[in-house]
Amino acid sequence: MPDAFPRPIHEIARQLGLGSDDVEPYGWFKGKLKAGLDVQRHSEKVARYVGVTAVNPTPLGEGKTVTAIALSMALSQLGHRSIATLREPSLGPVFGIKGGGAGGGKATLLPADDINLHFTGDMHAVAAANNLLAAMIDNHVQRGQRPVVDPATISWRRCVDMNDKGLAHIVSGLDNRPQAPLRETGFDLTAASEVMAILSLATSLTDLRQRLGRITVGFTETGEPVIADDLQCAGAMAALLRDALRPNLVQTCEHTPALVHTGPFANIAHGNSSVLADQIAMQVADFVITESGFGADCGAEKLFNIKCRTSGLRPSAEVLVCTVRAIKYHSGQFDVHPGRELPVEMLDENPDALRAGIANLQAHVDIIRRFGVPVIVAINRFPSDVDGDINLLKQLANDMGVEAVVIEPFTNGGAGTVDLARTVVDVCSSDSHFEFLYPSDLPLEEKLEAVATEIYGADGVDLLAGVHGKLQTYSSLGFGDLPICIAKTQYSLSHDPKLLGRPKGFRLPIRDVHLASGAGFIYAIAGDISTMPGLPRSPAAQRIDIDKDGQIVGLQ
């Protein structure tokens, strides 16, 4: 493997046929692509679009990011021009449970510290644009400007890129007349904000400006929606986000290109990197490897139903990452808690636990097949895994009629993922038969039912107080054609993190819905999921420091 010291960003750009004028350096090792590059480089090239998803994970994750990075490197080793498109890490998980989000071991993005922390400032720009609109709403309401917004209907919240649970529900406007009314509100994680979703789904600067302008912030007393353009705020928001819309070019530790752009969470947002990055990548590569957050019930479902619907992109194949420990976890035989190490007994060879938990893998295979996309199971081997468990897991996956490949991306990088790359090339040689789960004109409640029953395996949906009326209102206002984005736990196919494996006999409770008219979807909240996560007992931040030379330690 080449040394892990990054190369100048223009060397990476040349691998994609990009010139020095196509990439603006942000330091030596990262850069932003030129605005409008997707239009300027339009070609008839047909790249293969490959998604990477996973089973419902343990709290420590199953190596989906390292798999996506290593797969792109392995394809390059086989002589294909390949590029990975991934999300920008949020400081929430970086300092919370999971730690850094730039991969790890021999499947790492460079410069990892920059990517994990401030990067090119995109996260800060999203928060600034979001919070500018919040300030403008309060000022507009308190001064009684037209259109008059009913304060009880204001749905827009502030955001911060940190797991600060104390801000989830607050009272704002104390002693600050006349600029802000006294009212209850709160903060969401920046990665869960509608502005982040808009940035991720926008296809151009013009599209970005239009999406920002149609954000619904509340309603008048007669029930008419009030949008950001009514407050004359969307233009300033677009100015803040102008450079953030441009995808970020970085490199893997094997010096192959990667685009890291936008960072919506998959359990509380739509969980995929930007449409614009993918569209550019499709014009300059043979294979585009795009990672969706968490499991096929979260990120992949939203890739298919939201991102592909918006972008016109169609997946050629989907890689489904699983691990021995995740399948054992779904047996329900082990006491696992977020923020704590996994029980040591999960490392012991245990065929009974694998057989008991394999239903979760089968469920995710079935989810991907429901969309007509070929699926490949990637068994991510950890150093602690024993041969007996690995061999049995591969046999159980093969019994489902899918190709299963054992990979070692963390320890061996691209070389440890070459077999998977060969399988991906082979599978992509045939056409996929992709289809959406539901048509756009299906009523909103029926869309919720479709996701709940056909993806999660629920018996149906229970709409809690006020939800039915909101859905009717959104439909009457002309938003009935929008897709559904459900926020729920990532640890279970259901809304309840304690329901492991492939749960049956449950109904999905929808406790609230919001109109994300700028992003272009209806945002539904299932169960007890929070849009402002908290920190675990032992946050990753406690392990991060700087040494005497100013180098950051403990971030991975």
DOTORZA-470450 format. One record per residue (C-alpha): residue in one letter; y negated, x negated, z negated. Coordinates in steps of 0.1 Angstrom, whole numbers, padded with zeros to 4 digits, always signed. Each point is the difference from the previous one (the first is absolute). Example, Ala and Ser with C-alpha at 12.3 -4.5 7.8 and 13.67 -1.06 7.14 Angstrom:
2
A+0045-0123-0078S-0034-0014+0007
This chain:
556
M+0000+0000+0000P-0035-0013+0007D-0022-0010-0029A-0016+0030-0018F-0036-0014+0003P-0018+0024+0023R-0013-0010+0035P-0035+0007+0013I-0002+0036+0010H-0009-0007+0036E+0034-0017+0004I+0016+0033-0011A-0022+0020+0023R+0011-0020+0030Q+0036+0010-0006L-0012+0036+0009G-0019-0011+0030L-0033+0004-0018G-0030-0023+0005S-0025-0013-0025D-0024+0028+0009D+0026+0026-0010V+0003-0010-0037E-0028-0005-0024P+0011-0025-0027Y-0003+0010-0036G+0005-0035-0013W+0026-0023+0016F+0031+0020-0003K-0008+0037+0005G-0022+0019+0025K-0011+0034+0012L+0008+0011+0035K-0029+0007+0023A-0012+0036+0001G+0013+0019+0029L+0028-0025+0007D+0025+0028+0006V-0021+0014+0028Q-0008-0034+0016R+0036-0011+0000H+0015+0033+0012S+0033-0007+0018E+0031+0017+0012K+0021-0021-0023V+0026+0020-0019A+0009-0016-0033R+0027+0012-0023Y-0013+0017-0031V+0022-0006-0030G-0005+0015-0034V+0012-0014-0033T+0007+0023-0029A+0023+0001-0030V+0020+0021-0024N-0017+0013-0032P-0007-0033-0018T+0005-0013-0034P-0034-0007-0018L+0002-0036+0012G+0003+0008+0037E+0028-0008+0025G-0016-0026+0023K-0013+0023+0027T-0031-0022+0007V+0020-0033+0001T+0024+0017+0024A-0028+0011+0023I-0015-0035+0000A+0033-0018+0004L+0011+0024+0028S-0031-0008+0020M+0006-0038-0006A+0037+0004+0011L-0009+0018+0032S-0024-0029+0008Q+0028-0025-0006L+0020+0020+0026G-0028-0005+0025H-0017+0034-0002R-0038+0003-0006S+0001+0019-0033I-0027+0011-0024A+0002+0017-0034T-0026+0026-0010L-0003+0006-0037R-0022+0016-0026E-0026-0019-0020P+0011-0003-0037S-0019+0020-0025L-0011-0016-0033G+0017+0029-0018P+0036-0013+0005V-0011-0036+0003F-0011+0001-0037G+0024+0028-0009I+0038+0003+0004K+0009-0016+0033G-0024-0030+0002G-0011-0014+0034G+0006+0017+0033A+0001-0028+0025G+0037-0005-0001G+0017-0028-0018G+0023-0031+0002K+0006-0010+0036A-0014+0033+0013T-0036-0002-0011L-0033+0007+0018L-0026-0027-0001P-0025-0004-0015A+0018+0020-0027D-0026-0003-0028D-0028+0012+0023I+0021+0029+0013N+0009+0011-0035L-0035-0002-0014H-0033+0006+0018F+0013-0008+0035T-0028+0009+0026G-0017+0026-0023D+0016+0031+0016M+0010+0016-0033H-0035-0005-0014A-0015+0015+0031V+0022+0031-0003A-0010+0004-0037A-0037-0004+0008A+0001+0026+0028N+0020+0024-0022N-0023-0004-0030L-0032+0003+0021L+0012+0034+0011A+0006+0010-0036A-0035-0011-0010M-0015+0019+0029I+0019+0032-0010D-0012-0001-0036N-0036-0007+0012H+0002+0028+0025V+0013+0025-0025Q-0023-0008-0028R-0031+0002+0022G+0011+0034+0014Q-0001-0012+0036R+0016+0020+0029P+0026+0008+0007V+0004+0010-0036V+0033-0013-0013D+0018+0020-0027P+0006-0027-0027A+0033+0016-0010T+0014-0007+0035I-0009-0037+0002S+0033-0018+0008W-0013-0035+0007R+0008-0026-0026R-0010-0036-0005C+0024-0029+0005V+0007-0035-0013D+0027-0025+0011M+0015-0005-0035N+0025+0019-0021D-0026+0012-0025K+0015+0031-0015G-0030+0006-0022L-0020+0011+0031A+0025+0025+0013H-0019+0029-0017I-0036-0005-0011V-0032+0018-0005S-0029-0013+0021G-0037+0006+0001L-0008-0005-0037D-0037-0004-0006N-0006-0007+0037R-0022+0029+0012P-0011+0007+0027Q+0023-0021+0021A+0034+0011-0013P+0014+0032-0015L+0021+0001-0032R+0035+0007+0012E+0037-0010-0003T+0013-0023+0027G+0021-0032+0002F+0011-0030+0018D+0028-0006+0024L+0015-0033+0010T-0018-0013+0031A+0034-0001+0019A+0003+0038-0007S-0034+0009+0013E-0007+0020+0031V-0023-0027+0013M+0029-0024-0001A+0021+0025+0020I-0028+0005+0025L-0004-0038+0005S+0038-0002+0005L+0002+0029+0025A-0032-0006+0020T+0005-0012+0036S-0035-0013+0007L-0034-0003-0016T-0011+0033+0016D+0032+0017-0014L-0008-0016-0035R-0035+0014+0000Q+0012+0035+0010R+0027+0001-0026L-0024-0011-0027G-0025+0027+0011R+0026+0028-0004I+0011-0009-0035T-0001+0032-0021V-0016-0006-0034G-0003+0036-0012F-0009+0035+0009T-0030+0023-0001E+0000+0031-0021T+0010+0020+0031G+0030-0022+0006E-0014-0021+0029P+0012-0037-0001V-0027-0027-0006I+0007-0032+0018A-0013-0036-0002D-0021+0005+0031D-0018+0029-0018L-0011-0025-0026Q-0010-0025+0027C+0022-0026-0017A+0027-0008+0026G-0022-0024+0020A-0005-0023-0030M+0037+0002-0008A+0008-0011+0035A-0024-0029-0003L+0018-0011-0032L+0034+0003+0018R-0010-0015+0034D+0017-0034-0006A+0027+0014-0022L+0013+0019+0031R+0009-0032+0017P+0036-0011-0007N+0006-0033-0018L+0020-0028+0016V+0021-0022-0023Q+0032-0019+0003T+0035-0002-0015C+0013-0031-0018E+0017-0008+0033H-0033+0002+0018T+0006+0031+0020P-0027+0027+0002A-0005+0030-0023L-0026+0027-0002V-0008+0012-0035H-0023+0030+0000T-0008+0030-0022G+0021+0008-0031P+0007+0037-0007F+0027+0005-0026A+0032+0018+0011N+0006+0020-0032I-0036+0013-0003A-0013-0005+0036H+0015-0004+0035G+0014-0034-0006N-0004-0019+0033S-0022-0028+0015S-0026+0008+0025V+0005+0018+0034L-0025-0024+0015A+0020-0031-0010D+0032+0015+0014Q-0017+0010+0033I-0013-0035+0005A+0033-0016-0010M+0018+0022+0025Q-0021-0016+0028V+0006-0036-0009A+0036-0001-0014D+0036+0008+0011F+0009+0013-0035V-0023+0016-0026I+0015+0001-0034T-0019+0025-0022E+0007+0006-0037S-0003+0034-0016G-0004+0003-0038F+0029+0008-0023G+0030+0021+0013A+0006+0020+0031D-0009+0031-0019C-0035-0014-0006G-0014-0026+0025A+0024+0005+0029E-0004+0038-0001K-0038-0004+0001L+0003-0027+0028F+0019+0025+0021N-0019+0032-0008I-0036-0013-0005K-0005-0035+0015C+0021+0006+0031R-0015+0034+0005T-0035-0015-0002S+0006-0031+0021G+0025+0010+0026L+0022-0030-0011R+0038+0007+0001P+0025-0021-0020S+0029-0017+0018A+0020-0006-0031E-0003+0001-0038V+0013-0027-0024L+0011+0015-0033V+0000-0026-0028C+0023+0004-0030T+0014-0022-0027V+0030-0001-0023R-0022+0006-0030A-0018+0030+0015I+0033+0017+0009K+0013-0007-0036Y-0033+0014-0014H+0006+0033+0018S+0034+0003-0017G-0020+0011-0031Q+0022-0024-0021F-0028-0024-0010D-0031+0003-0022V-0028-0011+0022H-0037+0002-0009P-0031-0009+0021G-0017-0032-0012R+0032-0014-0016E+0027-0023+0013L+0031+0016+0015P+0030+0002-0024V+0022-0031+0003E+0031+0021+0004M-0013+0011+0034L+0008-0035+0012D+0037+0003-0008E+0024+0010+0028N+0004+0038-0002P+0016+0018+0029D-0001+0033-0019A-0038-0001-0004L-0004-0008+0037R+0022+0029+0010A-0019+0023-0024G-0034-0010+0014I+0008-0002+0037A-0011+0036+0005N-0036-0013-0001L+0005-0023+0029Q+0017+0028+0019A-0030+0023-0006H-0024-0025+0015V+0022-0006+0030D+0001+0037+0005I-0038+0002-0003I-0006-0025+0027R+0026+0015+0023R-0017+0034-0004F-0029-0015+0020G+0023-0012+0028V-0006-0037-0008P+0028-0025+0000V+0005-0015-0035I+0012-0035-0011V+0009-0007-0036A-0012-0033-0013I+0017-0011-0032N-0024-0023-0017R+0021-0025-0019F-0014-0014-0033P+0013-0033-0014S+0016+0018-0029D+0021+0024+0022V+0037-0006+0001D+0021+0001+0032G+0021+0029-0011D-0031+0023-0004I-0015-0012+0033N+0032+0006+0019L+0006+0034-0015L-0036+0011+0007K+0003-0011+0036Q+0033+0019+0004L-0015+0031-0015A-0030-0002+0024N+0023-0005+0030D+0019+0030-0011M-0031+0020+0007G+0001-0010+0036V-0029-0024-0002E-0003-0037+0007A-0004-0019-0033V-0012-0036-0001V-0002-0023-0030I-0033-0019-0002E-0015-0027-0022P-0037+0000+0009F-0013-0013-0034T+0022-0030-0001N+0004-0008+0037G-0029+0016+0018G+0004+0007+0037A+0033-0019+0001G+0014+0024-0026T-0010+0030+0021V+0011-0011+0035D+0031+0023+0000L-0023+0029-0008A-0023-0010+0028R+0028-0002+0025T+0011+0035-0011V-0035+0013+0004V-0003-0014+0035D+0033+0016+0009V-0009+0034-0014C-0034+0000+0016S+0016-0005+0034S+0008+0037+0000D-0026+0027-0002S-0007+0019-0032H-0003+0037+0000F-0028+0004-0024E-0012+0035-0011F-0023+0013-0027L+0013+0019-0029Y-0022+0029+0007P-0024+0012+0027S-0037-0001-0007D-0004+0038+0002L+0026+0007-0027P-0017+0017-0030L-0010-0024-0028E+0024+0015-0026E+0029-0003+0025K-0009-0037+0006L+0002-0006-0038E+0034+0018+0000A+0012-0021+0029V-0008-0033-0017A+0014+0012-0033T+0032+0014+0013E+0008-0023+0030I-0013-0033-0014Y+0003+0003-0038G+0030+0023-0001A-0018+0026-0022D+0010+0037+0000G-0036+0009+0007V-0036-0003-0011D-0018+0015-0030L-0037+0004+0005L-0017-0002-0034A-0032+0020-0009G-0027+0000+0026V+0020-0020+0027H+0009+0030+0021G-0036+0011+0002K-0012-0035+0009L+0025-0002+0029Q-0011+0034+0013T-0037-0012-0002Y+0008-0032+0019S+0018+0020+0027S-0028+0025+0003L-0025-0028+0005G+0020-0014+0029F+0020-0028-0017G+0034+0016+0002D+0011-0024+0028L-0003-0031-0023P+0031-0019-0012I+0010-0001-0037C-0003-0031-0022I+0019+0004-0032A-0007-0022-0030K+0031-0004-0022T+0020-0026-0020Q+0016-0028+0020Y+0030-0004-0023S+0017+0032+0010L+0005+0022+0031S-0014+0028-0022H-0032+0003-0020D+0018-0011-0032P+0006-0038-0004K+0030+0008-0022L+0019+0018+0028L+0018-0030+0016G+0025-0002+0028R-0002+0030+0023P-0011+0028-0023K+0009+0036+0008G-0010+0034-0015F-0037-0007-0006R-0032+0015+0013L-0031-0020+0009P-0030+0010-0021I-0034-0004+0018R-0026+0000-0027D-0030-0005+0022V-0011-0004+0036H-0032-0016+0015L-0015+0002+0034A-0003-0036+0015S-0018+0012+0031G-0013-0035+0009A+0034-0016-0003G+0015+0030+0018F+0027+0012-0025I+0005+0024-0029Y+0006-0020-0031A+0025+0015-0024I+0008-0011-0036A+0036+0004-0011G+0011-0002-0036D-0018-0023-0025I-0010-0027+0025S-0035-0015-0008T-0025-0012+0026M-0011-0025-0027P+0030-0020-0012G+0000-0017-0033L+0011-0035-0011P+0035-0008-0013R+0008-0014-0034S-0002-0036+0014P-0024+0000+0029A+0004-0027+0027A-0036-0010-0008Q+0013-0016-0032R+0019-0026+0021I-0029-0009+0023D-0023-0030-0007I-0016-0030+0016D+0010-0036-0006K-0022-0030-0006D-0005-0005+0038G-0011+0036+0005Q+0033+0011+0016I+0012+0035-0008V+0034+0002-0017G+0023+0029-0008L-0013+0023+0028Q+0033+0004+0019
